[in-house]
Amino acid sequence: MQNTSIIQPSPITYGHIAEPSKIGSVHGMAVALKFGNGDEESKRRQLIGIADISCLSRFGVKGPNAVQWLRAHKVDLPEERNSWVATSSGAVVLRLGNSEFLIEDSPTSSLAPSLASDPPKMFGVYTVRRSDASLVLSGSRVQELLAEVCTLDLSEKALGKNAVVMTQVAGISATVLRQSLNGETVYRLWCDGTYGTYMWHTLVEIAEELGGGAVGLSSYFKELA
């Protein structure tokens, strides 16, 4: 966790339906660490938990020489298009199509700022500005929620272990993957930050109808509790 003198709001900060019971700062961005007491939050999460993780650092790059540039920086890369890998530090590296990449850190890794500090200067590599709203979803009824907002089958059977899907969620272009996080199956979702509040409201309202709802970042990253 990092404290700075200037704290930026998350794309979802002003969209919280419930008032967070604990707010913190991660990488200079305000984030809800907890909603309600631990027992209440745990019960919601067992059914459907949705957390705002937009505070995590990310970096984007694309171009015909992007693979060469990233390999020169010792970044683990997915071999296939529309797939992803996790690094040893917990960051995720997404390959969007053939030559565009999105890197998102864990709360304790620093791959994205390291790459940003040495931006590409070689021909055929271009930095992509990322201002995503980023969410994580999980729970026993998460498939019911996803079926309501996405026409694609995102079940474990249909969505490959390291597949990345670019689709429409609640009518908004989104990138989705399935991941095992601390032994639990979760879904990661990214969309344009300008739609963050709408996406948050839509998903949380459906989750609440199914018995779940908003949970804090520390529900998925215990080091922030």
Secondary structure, DSSP 4 states (H G I P E B T S, - for coil): ----SS-BPPTTGGG-SSPPSEEEEETTEEEEEESS-HHHHHHHHHHHEEEE-TTS-EEEEESTTHHHHHHHTT----SSSSEEEE-TTS-EEEEETTTEEEEE--TT--HHHHHHTS---STT-EEE---EEEEEEESTTHHHHHHHH-SS--STTTS-TTBEEEEEETTEEEEEEEEEETTEEEEEEEEEGGGHHHHHHHHHHHHHHTT-EE--GGGT-GGG-
